Amino acid sequence: MFLDLSKDPFDRQPQGPDLQWTVLIPFFNERDYLPATIESLAQQTTRFMLVLVDNGSTDGSADVAEAFCRAYKLDYLLITERTPGKVAALRAGLAWVRTRWVATCDADTVYPPHYLAAAEAILSRPGHVVAGAYFIAPETDERARIIEARRFLAAARLLPRQCHAGGAGQAFCTRSLRAAGGFDAARWNFVLEDHEVIHRLMRKGRMGYSGELWCTPSPRERDRDSIRWTLFERLLYSAAAPAAGDWFFYTFLARRLQRRRLLSNRIRERQYQHLEGPVLVASHSLL
């Protein structure tokens, strides 16, 4: 079903005080992993609107995602953003958010049923504008999870002015995220956008963590060149984040990533067919 983009689809559904969350999932050719992700989100104890952003998939991912959303009777919106890259996809999705809080989730990651509730507990603390989750491997037992949580929280206490969570495990105060500039390819169109956006959010408030906020990325092998920063870059980030973050991201790191051609579209796992210009099409189910 196509959506008349001249109208706001959220006007058709009374949100009410219990609808505080939107979950954004950008994806490209993820039909094998989207079902598990959507299934895990369907088990959330907190009500939410799901915004799916198809970044030009060629494998039928959008059809798979929509079928599972309908099967689980989720409130969802499906849009297509054909400008390649995760930043462009997140920007398109954020434009449709109408809730107090928004979580960015990955299409190949599984979330525990209390995930949004745990993020909400952090964001409800005074001065907190972003929450970050730690990652655990599939089949991790409770003892190993607790050990990982302690390690993660210790690092966050030691280096409080830098980001310790990836984009698959970040949740935001929507108003603060927009005030900080949101996701903007004109400002930052490289990989590591999850760290750059947190750098800007830190001017609006604090980033919080807890032992209860975690998720499980898929263990699949990566069929791309490395998009990670070097050890030197990571160490310099730790030193520069508190006082020289602008210089680090926009002068130092941007130039290095540009030389390595690590633009935002390199996050996509597989070869893609390039499509010129942004096209936005949407369908929806508001139950």
C-alpha positions in Angstrom: 0.0 0.0 0.0 1.5 3.3 -1.0 1.3 6.3 1.2 0.3 9.8 0.3 3.4 11.7 1.3 1.5 15.0 1.4 -0.1 13.8 4.6 1.4 12.7 7.9 0.6 9.0 8.5 1.0 9.5 12.2 -2.0 11.8 12.2 -4.1 8.8 11.4 -3.3 7.1 14.7 -3.8 8.6 18.1 -0.4 8.2 19.8 -1.4 8.7 23.4 0.9 9.0 26.3 2.0 5.3 26.1 3.6 5.8 22.6 7.0 7.3 23.5 9.3 5.3 21.2 10.3 5.0 17.6 12.7 2.4 16.4 14.7 3.1 13.2 16.1 0.3 11.2 18.1 1.2 8.0 18.8 -1.8 5.8 20.4 -2.9 2.6 20.0 -6.5 1.3 19.2 -8.0 4.8 16.4 -10.5 4.0 18.2 -13.3 5.9 18.5 -11.3 9.1 15.6 -9.0 9.3 13.1 -11.7 10.5 15.0 -12.4 13.7 15.5 -8.7 14.4 11.8 -7.9 13.8 10.8 -10.9 15.9 12.9 -9.7 18.8 11.5 -6.2 18.6 7.9 -7.6 18.5 8.6 -9.0 22.0 9.4 -5.6 23.5 7.6 -4.7 26.7 7.3 -1.1 25.6 5.1 0.1 22.8 6.8 1.6 19.8 6.5 2.7 16.2 8.9 0.9 13.8 10.3 2.9 10.9 12.1 0.7 8.3 14.4 2.4 5.8 15.2 0.4 2.7 18.5 1.8 1.3 17.9 0.5 -2.2 17.8 -3.3 -1.5 17.8 -5.6 -4.5 17.0 -8.9 -2.7 13.4 -8.3 -1.6 14.4 -7.3 1.9 11.5 -4.7 2.1 8.9 -7.4 1.3 10.3 -9.7 3.9 10.4 -6.9 6.5 6.8 -5.9 5.7 5.5 -9.5 5.9 7.0 -10.0 9.4 5.7 -6.6 10.6 2.3 -7.6 9.5 2.6 -11.1 11.0 3.5 -9.6 14.4 0.9 -6.8 14.0 3.5 -4.1 14.5 2.8 -0.4 13.9 5.3 0.3 11.2 6.3 2.6 8.4 8.4 1.5 5.4 10.2 4.0 3.3 12.8 3.8 0.6 15.9 6.1 0.5 17.9 5.4 -2.6 20.8 7.7 -1.8 23.5 5.1 -0.8 24.8 5.1 2.8 23.6 4.6 6.3 23.7 8.3 7.2 21.3 9.1 4.3 19.0 6.3 5.5 19.0 7.4 9.1 18.3 11.0 8.1 15.3 9.8 6.0 14.0 7.8 8.9 14.5 10.5 11.5 12.3 12.8 9.5 9.3 10.6 10.3 9.9 10.3 14.0 7.1 11.8 16.2 7.9 10.3 19.6 9.9 11.5 22.6 12.6 8.9 22.2 14.1 7.1 19.2 16.4 4.0 19.0 18.6 3.1 16.1 18.8 -0.6 15.5 20.6 -2.8 13.0 18.9 -5.2 10.7 21.1 -8.1 11.8 20.9 -7.6 15.6 18.7 -9.2 18.2 17.3 -7.3 21.1 16.1 -8.6 24.5 12.4 -7.9 25.4 13.3 -5.3 27.9 15.7 -3.4 25.6 13.5 -0.2 25.1 12.5 -0.2 28.8 16.2 -0.3 29.8 17.0 2.5 27.4 14.0 4.5 28.7 15.3 4.1 32.3 18.5 5.7 31.3 17.0 8.5 29.2 14.6 9.4 32.1 17.6 10.3 34.3 18.1 14.1 34.6 20.5 15.5 31.9 20.7 12.3 29.9 20.1 12.6 26.1 21.5 9.3 24.8 21.8 5.7 26.0 24.3 3.1 24.8 24.1 -0.6 24.8 26.9 -3.1 25.0 27.2 -6.1 22.7 27.2 -9.8 23.6 27.8 -12.8 21.4 24.9 -15.3 20.7 24.5 -18.0 23.3 26.3 -15.9 26.0 25.3 -17.2 29.4 24.3 -15.0 32.3 27.7 -15.2 34.0 29.6 -14.1 30.9 27.0 -11.4 30.2 27.6 -9.9 33.7 31.3 -10.0 33.2 31.0 -8.2 29.9 28.7 -5.6 31.5 31.2 -4.8 34.3 34.0 -4.4 31.8 31.9 -2.2 29.6 30.7 0.0 32.4 34.2 0.3 33.8 35.4 1.7 30.4 32.5 4.1 30.3 33.3 5.4 33.8 37.0 5.8 32.9 36.3 7.6 29.6 32.9 9.3 30.1 33.2 11.9 27.3 33.5 9.4 24.4 31.1 6.9 22.9 31.3 3.3 23.9 28.3 2.0 22.0 27.8 1.3 18.3 24.9 2.5 16.2 23.1 -0.8 16.6 22.8 0.0 20.3 22.0 3.7 20.6 18.9 5.4 21.8 18.2 9.2 21.9 16.1 11.9 23.2 14.6 12.9 19.8 14.5 16.6 20.6 18.2 16.7 21.6 19.2 14.6 18.6 17.5 17.1 16.2 18.9 20.0 18.1 22.4 18.6 17.6 21.8 18.3 13.8 20.6 14.8 13.6 22.1 12.5 10.9 23.5 14.8 8.2 25.5 13.6 5.2 26.5 17.2 4.5 28.2 17.3 7.8 29.5 13.8 8.1 29.2 11.2 5.3 31.8 8.7 6.5 31.8 5.5 8.5 31.9 5.8 12.3 28.8 8.1 12.1 27.7 6.5 15.4 30.6 8.1 17.1 30.4 11.4 15.4 26.8 11.9 16.2 27.5 11.2 19.9 30.2 13.8 19.8 27.6 16.4 18.9 25.0 15.0 21.4 27.5 15.4 24.3 27.0 19.1 24.0 23.3 18.7 24.8 23.7 16.3 27.8 25.1 13.1 29.0 25.3 9.6 27.6 24.3 6.8 30.0 24.7 3.1 30.1 23.5 0.2 32.3 24.1 -3.5 32.8 20.6 -4.1 31.6 21.0 -2.5 28.2 22.6 -4.9 25.7 22.0 -6.5 22.3 23.3 -9.4 20.2 24.7 -8.6 16.7 24.8 -11.5 14.2 28.1 -13.5 14.1 28.2 -13.6 10.3 31.4 -13.1 8.4 32.0 -9.8 6.8 32.4 -9.6 3.0 33.8 -6.1 2.9 37.1 -4.4 3.5 37.7 -3.1 7.0 35.8 0.1 7.8 37.2 0.3 11.3 39.5 3.0 12.5 43.1 2.3 13.3 44.5 1.8 16.8 46.3 5.1 16.5 43.0 6.9 15.6 41.2 5.1 18.4 43.8 6.1 21.0 43.8 9.7 19.7 40.0 9.8 19.9 40.2 8.8 23.6 42.6 11.6 24.3 40.9 14.3 22.1 37.2 13.6 22.8 36.9 15.7 26.0 38.3 18.9 24.6 39.2 18.7 20.9 36.4 16.6 19.4 35.7 19.0 16.6 39.3 19.0 15.5 39.5 15.2 15.8 36.4 14.4 13.7 36.2 17.3 11.2 39.9 18.0 10.5 41.9 14.9 11.5 39.7 11.9 11.1 37.6 13.1 8.1 40.8 13.6 6.0 42.1 10.2 6.8 38.7 8.5 6.1 38.5 10.4 2.8 41.9 9.2 1.8 40.8 5.6 2.5 37.5 6.2 0.7 35.5 5.1 3.8 32.3 6.9 2.9 29.0 6.0 4.6 28.0 3.7 1.8 31.0 1.4 2.6 29.0 0.2 5.7 26.8 -1.8 3.2 27.9 -5.4 3.4 27.7 -6.4 -0.3 28.1 -4.9 -3.7 25.2 -2.7 -4.7 23.8 -1.3 -7.8 24.3 2.5 -7.7 21.1 4.5 -8.2 21.4 8.2 -8.7 19.5 10.7 -6.5 17.1 10.2 -3.6 13.7 8.7 -4.1 11.3 8.3 -1.2 8.4 5.9 -1.4 6.5 4.6 1.6 3.9 2.1 2.7 2.5 1.7 6.2 0.4 -0.2 8.6 -1.0 1.6 11.5 -3.0 -0.9 13.5 
